[in-house]
Amino acid sequence: MSEKSPVNWAALEEKPEFRALLARKKAFIVPAFLFFMIYYLALPVLVGYFPEVMKTKLWGEVNVAYVFAFSQFIMAWVMAWLYVRVAAKWDKAAAEIIHGHD
């Protein structure tokens, strides 16, 4: 089943609006990815190199490492929420570019 797409993808790729959309996506995705990876990998690095700091008790038996680990769950949900909001705008812009609306 080979259906021909009604969209001329080669012509679409040449549009400045399309290239601007790709640039906006890259401007969000690359820094977000780098932030996420640094934040995610910070826990094992901090526990490995600064164990005494991470063992510092904050509330009862809850220490800095536990709080940081929990914050990673919150950060992941915030990043996902933020991405969904931004991606919805990209989808709308892409639809406008594809269908010739400005």
HUQUIJO-V964700 format. One record per helix or strand of 2 or more residues. SS is the DSSP state (helix for helix, strand for strand). FROM is the first residue (numbers start at 1). LEN is the number of residues. Records with the same first field share a line. If there is no record, write none. Layout:
BEGIN
SS->FROM-LEN + FROM-LEN
END
This chain:
BEGIN
helix->9-6 + 16-34 + 51-4 + 64-35
strand->57-3 + 62-2
END
